[in-house]
């Protein structure tokens, strides 16, 4: 076999290896008290963020947590507090992968899931949010945001109607929060890693 | 030299366990490394008497907080506590349980290498006549002795009623009325002959520079802990407002 042939077969093999990998992105089913949302995650584009999220899924961290911040037309945020607004303990924060994500095409578009964080760009732990609109200002490098961006790591592949239902739920003051808390708690009952459909 | 930390408006209550958790974490973390912790009012969302610590059926929050402050004080951080407009009945019984020292409102103290006026801040809101009238009543010896003489269950009910009344009144007041009055601020600088004032109460954290009678002065406003909380750190003349930010997009 000459070198050219060897190179060609390598290219074909790599391509063959790449596409099934893309098709086999992990999926997570988020069962809430108002319906189920299925997420597809992108480990090749946001490896640390996906690994972190999946670790919380495996540990059952999200079971019993609420969507505590719901702003229709913007996003729904949850995964940090239980029904009594006690913040669940988390592991150490992860580095922000928003830049690599944007460079790989992951942007805060409607239906995508990204990590919430404090003013410190590398402070995401367990809380996440699902974008309800194209929130470009949350992307890395966008001059309207803080520049560091919020790391997108997946998207909703089914159950968008459930996301919409959560978005439309009436909100108000709740626990330590002055506003945007659903009046009827939206609770994540379980999260499960599932085979891609 | 050491680091002094100033906090206010924690509004600790059974209804906000996450704030309590954050506060207890703060006491074991940043505060334990400080020389002194100054609480400038409204540590609790309400306080109906020091027997809250011991009465049968009393909530565990007060005891838990007193214990944590006591641990801090024993660890070498001096703890000073000022009454706020909500917990104005915090008394010597509570302070003794915490190993804390009382801080009068106002007090002039040496903070960050400068003479500094410490206040809760409610007395600076002089446009809120309605509140000031209530304050005069509530701080009078006669009202307090009558209130404290009532059984604890009755005091709980009365306190609940007073709070909902106050919330209802607040809804009808403008934001300007509930902020400090610039005249009252200038008057405080003059009367106490200071160039630095630190207070809480307004829930509008910030650093304001102003001139009073030709002298440059500064006013620091502490953050509340309803959402995320924070503190003012004073170390070797450098003051810094540290706000814990909530996780958001």
Interface residues (C-beta under 8 A of the other chain):
Chain A: X69 X75 X77 X80 X81 X84 X85 X86 X87 X108 X114 X116 X117 X118 X119 X120 X123 X124 X125 X127 X129 X135 X138 X150 X175 X176 X177 X178
Chain B: X15 X16 X17 X18 X19 X21 X22 X225 X226 X227 X244 X245 X246 X247 X248 X249
